[in-house]
Amino acid sequence: MSNPRTPGLFITGTDTEVGKTYIAAMIARALVASGRRVGVYKPVASGCRRVEGELVSDDAVALWEAAGRPGALERVCPQRFEAPLAPHLAARAEGKTLDNRLLRTGLDYWTERSDVVLVEGAGGLLCPLGEHEYVIDLARDFGFPLVVVAKNALGTINHTLQTLFVAEHHQSPHVGYSFFPPEGKKGTSLSPLSVAGVVLNGAVPPEGDLSIATNREELDSHLREVLLVEVPWQARDFDQSIDWSERCG
């Protein structure tokens, strides 16, 4: 389990392929530039490439490189699977079982040697990690504020607000399903997960999608006090100065 004295951020997305790794790497570079020792952790990855008999997570490599190659690359993502499926299903396809304990204890390696830790989740908050657990349960156990990465494209307003709704209305996993309790049982409401900010990411070329020009303004009108940052297509830096260390928790 994480060391509570080590601050961090949990990077999640409104969907798959929204650029979580791209944004997490940008945050890592910004923190390294400010003099922080940055640990990077991706508890599990599916859809990995097989290189000379070994499974390689391109996301893990990108995070490790952005953080200045701290520690051992293998520790960035200790559970890697080949099939492009939800993690527990990808593990099952290989005749394995997702190790839920390792999902959590794998973070200890980084909290012991870092000033700040960035954790990148798999998919979105309701991506399943088994029959009775979701990514949101992992995020709550780590206790880091969320950075929600949203793709700047048609539909992002709905996807972003749904993600924030889930973060606010999470229920206890001890009744079975964390967000959807079994029939006849009621979940125990927990305090809302802290949200450090929303990053509207230009993950696709801005051609032919009229919503790209208005998504930021429309989202801003709904997010109240939540930090909203926009990253244009292929940008390498944020469009405003952000002290990410202050947003860690």
Order of alpha helices (4+ residues) and beta strands (2+ residues): beta-alpha-beta-beta-beta-beta-alpha-alpha-beta-alpha-alpha-alpha-beta-alpha-beta-alpha-beta-alpha-beta-alpha
